């Protein structure tokens, strides 16, 4: 049973994820090309969001450099 799980998670599942990622990105680009927005500043208008976003990134850097 363990061998089947290893085969699935390490041999098959990465290809499924990559296929879904690339196919989804291609379909999103093809059908919703002009609906893409890079307006993260609208999300950061609220003061709390700015604080929590900075704390999140500091935490990620701490984890990265801690390992």
C-alpha positions in Angstrom: 0.0 0.0 0.0 2.8 2.4 0.9 4.5 1.7 -2.4 1.3 2.7 -4.3 1.1 5.9 -2.4 4.7 6.7 -3.1 4.2 6.0 -6.8 1.1 8.2 -6.9 2.5 11.2 -4.9 6.0 11.2 -6.4 5.5 9.9 -9.9 1.9 10.7 -11.0 0.6 13.6 -8.9 3.3 16.2 -10.0 2.4 15.7 -13.6 -1.3 16.1 -12.8 -0.6 19.4 -10.9 1.6 20.7 -13.7 -1.0 19.8 -16.3 -3.8 21.5 -14.4 -1.5 24.6 -13.8 -0.5 25.0 -17.5 -3.9 24.1 -18.9 -5.7 26.5 -16.5 -3.2 29.3 -17.2 -3.6 28.8 -20.9 -7.4 28.8 -20.8 -7.5 31.8 -18.5 -5.2 33.7 -20.9 -7.1 32.6 -24.0 -10.7 33.3 -22.7 -10.2 36.0 -20.1 -7.2 37.9 -21.5 -8.4 41.4 -20.7 -9.8 40.5 -17.2 -6.3 40.2 -15.7 -5.6 42.9 -13.2 -2.4 43.7 -11.3 -4.1 46.1 -8.9 -2.9 44.9 -5.5 -3.0 48.5 -4.3 -6.8 48.2 -4.0 -6.4 45.3 -1.6 -3.8 47.2 0.4 -6.0 50.3 1.0 -7.0 49.1 4.4 -4.5 49.7 7.1 -4.9 46.3 8.7 -4.2 44.5 5.4 -0.9 46.4 5.1 0.2 45.4 8.6 -0.8 41.7 8.2 0.8 41.5 4.8 4.1 42.8 6.1 4.0 40.5 9.1 3.3 37.6 6.8 6.3 38.4 4.6 8.6 38.9 7.7 7.4 35.4 8.9 8.2 33.8 5.6 11.6 35.4 5.5 12.2 34.1 9.1 11.2 30.6 8.1 13.4 30.8 5.0 16.5 32.0 6.8 15.8 29.8 9.9 16.2 26.7 7.9 
